[in-house]
Amino acid sequence: MLTHLDIPIEYLKGVGTKRAEILKKELNLFTFYDLLQYYPYKYVDKSKFYRIAEIKNYPNTYIQIKGYIKDMNIIGQHKGKRLVAHFQDETGSIQLVWFNNIKYIQDSLRRNTLYIVFGKPVLFNNSLNITHPEIRTESEENIQVTIPFQPFYNTSEKMKKNGLDSKGISRLSYQLLSEIKGKIPENLPPYILEKLNLINRQTAFINIHFPQTQQLLKQATDRLKFEEMFFLQLSLLQSHIGNIKNNKGYLMPRVGKLFHEFYSHYLPFPLTNAQKRVIKEIRSDFISGYQMNRLLQGDVGSGKTITAVLLMLIAIDNGFQCCLMAPTEILASQHYSGISKLLEKMDIQVELLTGSTKASKRKILLPDIENGNVKIIIGTHALAEDTVLFQKLGFVVIDEQHRFGVEQRAKLWKKSLSPPHVLVMTATPIPRTLAMTVYGDLDISIIDQLPVGRKPIITSHFYQKDSGKIIHFLKEEIKKGRQVYVVFPLIQESETMDFRNLMEGYEAFKMDFPEPYYKISCVHGKLNAEEKDNEMQKFINKETQIMLATTVIEVGIDVPNASVMVIENAERFGLSQLHQLRGRVGRGADQSYCILLSDVKLSADSRKRIEAMVETNNGFEIADYDLKLRGPGDITGTRQSGMLDFKLINIIHDEKIITTCRNIANSILSEDPELKNPKNTLLRDYLFYMKKKQTNYYQIG
């Protein structure tokens, strides 16, 4: 299918070997199909002509004028040398200026010939001029004559030097569409086109590059946006159905002794209704006979980890081993510390395996995992190493899964005779459209309640000049027996940034909070694991009242007695990071506070982030706002993987299209999961083509 579109780009007339290499390197355009899907980023209406007298009303806007060259001269020397032509119509005159190819342009232009000029007028030395305009005679035949809307394509400096500026790409796109006219096959069946009133594929591609009208441009964009998202949703949902049908999962019907013992005697606080609901949803997966692939969303402090521990106990009661994989050693160590403490009075062996685990420890640990003595193993990607073998791995918990590659996860799955049940946890709530797109092949569970007795954190914004008030407030909280976090964006002073750094802050805090009345811990990424652990342990054990830190305490550490989070230079942190840091407090019954300290001068984005933090504690509202502010790839960490490399779809603004695509894909697959019905042949063939052409980033394993 589409073999003519898979022709290498060098075989397109006007490209050749040299330009092909540039297109491959600069834009990842390898085939005719790649160029066809390289869409313009804007269009300029060339159906309208302006009079020169009107131009002053349209500064810095592309316009088109008709007129004559009155005279032209080469002026200046060396780098300042330029060709200046005085161009006029019946209403006035304007200067046209060229700095390159001056002799050639001068020889090709004629006085008293009617020209059409297209370009962007700018004001220079109090007069309007157009630099390097597009100029042609009215009788000249080229693609711009017949194209009312000129497309503009993103290019690089290297491309421009090789004739591949926006106009050059436009010529290639026109040549391509001429060569493949009538050869662009449809991939949507008539019943979908009719139901949604979509134009055919060939018309869409022609009008996305060279629209004849604004209406056709919109129709082309709508059609190609639908196609882009629909086939993703079809792939995700078909993958999900295939996983359920083909991947038989371990049966875990028993809720046994270990679960009941922990629930009755060691559960640190009553479960919320949301936690109970999630456990029921996952229990139904455990007894379904199919492998579970489920995403667990929950706000900071909502109790995802304790929920995962209870589910691990169900797995162990049924004779299985469990593992929890975290993206960093710090987070893995914190999970190990927290889970070990929860289960310390029970007969369950919990172990930690990371890249830093010593060889002597591994010699004992690896056989213990293989013979089944270790029931819960917590670690980093080290768990996926070939030397790590399990006796019966039945349940895997992935924390912040977007930071693991597909291959790393797949290696972990292969350590079990059947694929284990998989629970993916994310600490940042994900907006609905993003969840449908990034995690569309997973079932989703949400913990949308905080544990009983938790009070909403009061968040306030202060400027650095208010530090005296803040110090007084911190002393009052410490006097009540509370503890305080203070987070800094930097460890040491930077020549390019004057933000208050951790070392400077440490010295200042020692003066404001002198010994022996106050004790201070200091934690940052340059400490080794043992030093970090010692400092954190002092704070956890209430030996210190203040913890100064960088963002290493963003996730994981749980100190219910800590009631204040001070974030220095809050303008330097992302919204999601600010929310994660705020989640380190508010874990006990006492009223907690988050204080955002910033410079008086703030950018518009920084001010919006801080205002959002002050206005709401709701992680889902924060996530929605963060999506609009930063974009989907930055939130999920998938920018570099290409997972969200959409050409037309906008995750933020196209929720209606995304929902429509998912609903239609769901409806089709519920009737015809393998797309064997003749009316779905086009869908099956194109899906097969796309899966063959691309790496599938969307599967969990």
GIFENQUI-V250981 format. One record per pair of residues at least 24 apart in sequence whose ideal C-beta (glycine too) atoms are under 7 Angstrom apart, sorted by the first residue. I is the first residue (numbers start at 1). J is the second residue. Records with the same first field share a line. If there is no record, write none. Layout:
# GIFENQUI-V250981
I = J + J
This chain:
# GIFENQUI-V250981
1 = 685 + 686 + 689
2 = 33 + 185 + 689
4 = 180 + 183
5 = 31 + 32 + 33 + 36 + 180
6 = 31 + 33
7 = 31 + 32
9 = 34 + 35
12 = 172 + 175 + 176
13 = 175
14 = 171 + 172 + 175
15 = 172
18 = 162
19 = 162 + 164
22 = 158 + 159 + 162 + 164
26 = 156 + 158 + 159
32 = 176 + 180
35 = 172 + 173 + 176
36 = 176 + 205
37 = 647
38 = 153
39 = 208 + 647 + 648
40 = 151 + 152 + 153 + 209
41 = 152 + 153 + 154
42 = 152
43 = 149 + 150 + 151 + 152 + 211 + 217
44 = 149 + 150 + 152
45 = 148 + 149
46 = 118 + 144 + 147 + 148 + 149 + 150
47 = 148
51 = 89 + 91
52 = 88 + 89 + 91 + 92 + 93 + 94
53 = 91 + 92
55 = 94 + 121 + 128
56 = 128
59 = 121 + 123
60 = 120 + 122
61 = 120
62 = 118 + 119 + 120
63 = 121
64 = 116 + 118
65 = 89 + 117
66 = 114 + 116
67 = 115
68 = 112 + 113 + 114 + 115
69 = 109 + 111 + 115
72 = 106 + 109
74 = 102 + 106
85 = 109
87 = 117
94 = 121 + 128 + 129 + 130
95 = 127 + 129
96 = 129 + 130 + 133
97 = 129 + 131
98 = 132
113 = 137
114 = 138
143 = 171 + 174
147 = 210
148 = 212
149 = 211 + 217
151 = 209 + 210
173 = 209
174 = 210
177 = 206 + 209
186 = 682
187 = 227 + 682 + 686
188 = 227 + 682
189 = 679 + 680 + 682 + 683
191 = 679
192 = 664
196 = 226
198 = 222 + 223 + 226
199 = 223
221 = 648
224 = 648
225 = 648 + 649 + 654 + 657
226 = 657 + 661
228 = 646 + 647 + 648 + 649
229 = 649 + 657 + 658 + 661
230 = 661 + 664 + 665
231 = 686 + 687 + 690
233 = 440 + 661 + 662 + 665
234 = 665 + 683 + 687
235 = 687 + 691 + 698
236 = 440 + 441 + 698
237 = 440 + 665 + 666 + 669
238 = 669
239 = 441 + 698 + 699
240 = 441
241 = 669 + 673
243 = 291 + 293
244 = 290
247 = 290 + 291 + 419
248 = 289 + 290 + 291 + 418
249 = 288 + 289 + 290 + 291 + 292 + 418 + 421
250 = 320 + 394 + 418 + 421
251 = 287 + 289
252 = 286 + 287 + 314 + 315 + 318 + 320 + 394
253 = 287
254 = 317 + 318
255 = 314 + 317
256 = 317
257 = 317
258 = 313 + 316 + 317 + 346 + 348
259 = 310 + 313 + 314 + 317
261 = 346
262 = 313 + 346
266 = 342 + 345
269 = 451 + 452
270 = 452
272 = 303 + 449 + 451 + 452
273 = 449
274 = 447 + 448 + 449
275 = 303 + 307 + 447
278 = 307 + 445 + 447
279 = 307 + 310 + 311
281 = 445
282 = 311 + 423 + 445
285 = 421
286 = 314 + 421
291 = 419 + 421
292 = 421 + 422
293 = 422 + 441 + 442 + 443 + 700
294 = 423 + 424 + 442 + 443 + 445
295 = 424 + 426 + 439 + 442 + 444
296 = 423 + 424 + 425 + 445
297 = 426 + 429 + 430 + 444 + 446
298 = 446 + 447
299 = 429 + 619
300 = 427 + 579 + 580 + 583 + 619
301 = 450 + 454 + 583 + 586 + 587
302 = 447 + 449 + 450
303 = 447 + 451
304 = 425 + 447
305 = 335 + 338
307 = 447
308 = 397 + 423 + 425
309 = 339 + 342
311 = 395 + 423
312 = 376 + 395
315 = 394 + 395
316 = 348 + 375
319 = 392
320 = 392 + 394 + 395
321 = 372 + 374 + 375 + 390 + 391 + 392 + 393 + 394
322 = 375 + 376 + 394 + 395
323 = 377 + 383 + 393 + 396
324 = 378 + 397 + 399
325 = 379 + 380 + 383 + 396 + 398 + 399 + 412
326 = 380 + 399
327 = 399 + 400 + 403 + 404
328 = 380
329 = 354 + 355 + 356 + 380 + 529
330 = 552 + 556
331 = 399 + 555 + 556
332 = 378 + 379 + 380
333 = 529
334 = 556 + 557
335 = 378 + 556
336 = 378
338 = 558
339 = 376 + 378
348 = 375 + 376
349 = 373 + 374 + 375
350 = 376 + 378
351 = 377
352 = 378 + 379
353 = 377 + 379 + 382 + 383 + 388
354 = 379 + 380 + 382
355 = 380 + 382
356 = 529
381 = 408
383 = 412
384 = 408 + 411 + 412
389 = 415
390 = 415 + 416
393 = 420
394 = 420 + 421
395 = 420 + 421
396 = 420 + 422
397 = 423 + 425
398 = 422 + 424 + 425
399 = 425
400 = 426 + 427
402 = 636 + 637 + 638
403 = 637
406 = 697 + 699
409 = 700 + 701
410 = 701
413 = 701
419 = 701
422 = 700
427 = 555 + 580
428 = 576 + 623
429 = 619 + 620 + 623
430 = 623
431 = 623 + 624 + 627
433 = 651 + 655 + 658
434 = 627 + 632 + 635 + 636 + 651
436 = 658 + 662
437 = 651 + 658
438 = 636 + 638 + 643
440 = 698
441 = 698 + 699 + 700
442 = 700
453 = 589
454 = 586
455 = 586 + 591 + 592
456 = 617
457 = 582 + 585 + 586 + 592 + 593 + 594 + 617
458 = 591 + 593
459 = 582 + 594 + 596 + 613 + 614
460 = 595 + 614
461 = 596 + 598 + 610 + 614
462 = 595 + 597
463 = 598 + 600
464 = 597 + 599
470 = 566 + 595
471 = 512
474 = 564
477 = 563 + 564
478 = 518 + 545
482 = 561 + 563 + 564 + 590
483 = 539 + 542 + 545 + 559 + 561 + 562 + 563
484 = 545 + 546 + 562 + 564 + 566
485 = 547 + 549 + 553 + 562 + 564 + 565 + 566 + 584 + 585
486 = 546 + 548 + 566 + 568
487 = 549 + 550 + 551 + 553 + 567 + 568 + 581
488 = 550 + 568
489 = 569 + 572 + 573
491 = 524 + 525 + 526 + 550
499 = 569 + 572
500 = 568 + 569
502 = 548 + 550
505 = 548 + 568
506 = 548
509 = 546 + 548
513 = 546
518 = 545 + 546
519 = 543 + 544 + 545
520 = 544 + 546 + 548
521 = 547
522 = 548
523 = 547 + 549 + 552 + 553
524 = 549 + 550 + 552
525 = 550 + 552
551 = 577
553 = 584
554 = 580 + 581
555 = 580
557 = 584
558 = 587
560 = 587 + 588
561 = 588
563 = 590 + 591 + 592 + 593
564 = 592 + 593 + 595
565 = 594
566 = 595 + 597
567 = 596 + 597
568 = 597
569 = 597 + 598
570 = 596 + 597 + 598 + 610
571 = 598 + 599 + 602 + 606 + 610
574 = 630
575 = 609 + 612 + 622 + 625 + 626 + 629
576 = 626 + 635
578 = 609 + 613
579 = 613 + 619 + 622
605 = 629
627 = 652
628 = 652
641 = 697
642 = 697
643 = 697
